[in-house]
């Protein structure tokens, strides 16, 4: 089985015939382990989007964000290595544009790969219509924004290291109070 190293980080990407993230793959997590996509699924989704219309990386980020109702926004650190992989495998080609921008277009090999994986692509598209794992597509944008702000604040706090019991209690109290307020709203 052929593997490629991407950007020297030692991260292996299996060839498409061996769809990573499926049974038998040591990195497979049942039910995606809370992630929106298994390994390989994001590649398929990006390739399907490129098949719809040649796109820049930023356009793909925004398109995925819109399809998933704001519940998932891939980072450039996910999109661009994936695009590089698609180019390396011959599934997409880069069309340089003025100003150094790159537009990605699907190849005949990419079309064949999509055809061979049509069922998985249909599942990904359906997941997008549902708004991702939480079905949050119908939430108002201001609520999604506030939820994302809370998640980010929590991540940043946990990155600072262990917290004292007093701090943990204060965070739990604030979240419990917010929960009670939301529950009382009409």
N, C-alpha and C positions, 0 to 999 in steps of 0.2 A: 504494500500500500504506500503510495507516495504522499508525503507530507511537505508542507512549505512553512518556513519560518517567516513571520511577518515582522519587519522592523527590528529584528534581533532580540525580541523580548522572549524568545523561546516558546511562544504560543503556537501550537500546532493546529493547522486547519486540514482536515481530511478531505480527500477528493470527493466530489459530489456524488459519485456512485455509492459511496459509503456514508450516507447522510448522517453526520454527527448528531448526537442528541437522541438517537434512537436506541432501542434495546440492544444490549451488547456493548454499548459505548461506555467506558468507565466514567465519563463525565456526565452521563445522563442522570437527571434528577427527576424522579417520578412527579408528574404534574407540574413540571417546569420549576419546581422548588420555589414558587412564588414569583419567578421571573415571567415576564410577558412572553418571551421567546426562548425556545430551546436553541442550542447551537445549530446553525444552518438555516433556521427559519427566517431570521432577519435577512440573510443573503437572498433567500427566495423572494421575500417581500420587496426588497430593494430592486432585484432583477425584474420583478413583475411591474414595478413602478416605472423603471427605465423602459420596459417594453411598451408601456402606455404612451410615454413621451420622453425623449432624451432630456436629461436633467443634470443640474449642478448638485453638489453635495448638500448645500444649504437648502435647495428646493426640496430635496428628498427628506431632510430633517423636518421641514415644515409640513410636507405632505403626510408623513407618518403621524406627526402630532395631530393634524386635523382628522385623519382617519380614525384615530383612537380617542377622539373627543378630549384631547388634552391630558389623558391619563398616562401617556407615554411619549416622551420626547427623546429620541436617541441623541447622544452627544456626538460631537465631531470625532472624538476618540473612538467611537464605535463605527460611525459611517465611513470615514475615510479609509481605515484599514480594510473594511468590507469591500469598498469600491476597488481598492488595490488588488484584493484577492480575486474579485470578479474579472478584473483586467488580466491578472496573471494567468487565470484559468482559461482565458479566451472567451468568456461569456459576455463581456462588455469591452468596449474600446473607448479610449479617451479622445475627445475632439477638442484640442486646444483652441482657446478663443482669445481675443484681444484683452490685454490687461492681466494675462496670466491665469485667467479662469479656465476651468476644465468642465466640459459637458460630457456626460457618460451616455453611451448609446449601446443597445443590445446588439449582439452578433447572431449569426445563424446558429452557432453552437449554444448560445444562451437561450435562443428560442426553443431549441430541441430539449435543453435542460428543463425549461419551464413546462413544456409539453409532458415530459416524463414525470414531473412532480405536480401535475395539475390538482390532484386531490388535496395535497398539503396547502397549495396556494389558495384554493377555495376556502379551506378552514381558516387560514390567516385573514383573508378578506372578511369572512363572517365574524371573526373575532373583532376586527376593526369596526364593523357595523354595530357590534354590541358595546363598543366603547372600552374594550380591553377587559381585563380580568374582573374588575369591579362593576362592569356595566355602567360606567359613569358618564356615558356620552350625553345624557340628557340633563346633567347638572349645569346650573348657570355658571358662566365663566368666572364670576367673582368668587363662587364657592370653591371651584377647582383651584383657583389661585390661592385662596386662603389655606386649603388643604395642603397644597404644595409648599407654601410658606412654613406651615407647621412641621411638615416632614423635614424640610431643610434645617429649620431651627434645631430640631431634635438631633439630626445627624451631626451638625456642627457642635452641639453641646457634648455629645458622646465622644467626638474626636478629641476633645480637650482632656479626656481621661476619666478615671473613676470619679464618682461624685459622692459627696457626703450624704448621710441619711437625711439631713435637713434639706438639702437641695433636692434629693429624690422625692421627698415628701411634698415639697413646694410644687414641683412639676406635676406630681400625681394629683394634688389638690386643684391646680389650675385646669388640668384636663378634665377632672371629674366635674368641676363647676361648669366648664364649657359644654360638657355632655348634657348636663341637666338643663341648661339654657336651650340647647338645640331640641331636646325632647319636649320642652314646654311650648315651643313655637307652633303656630297653627299650620 
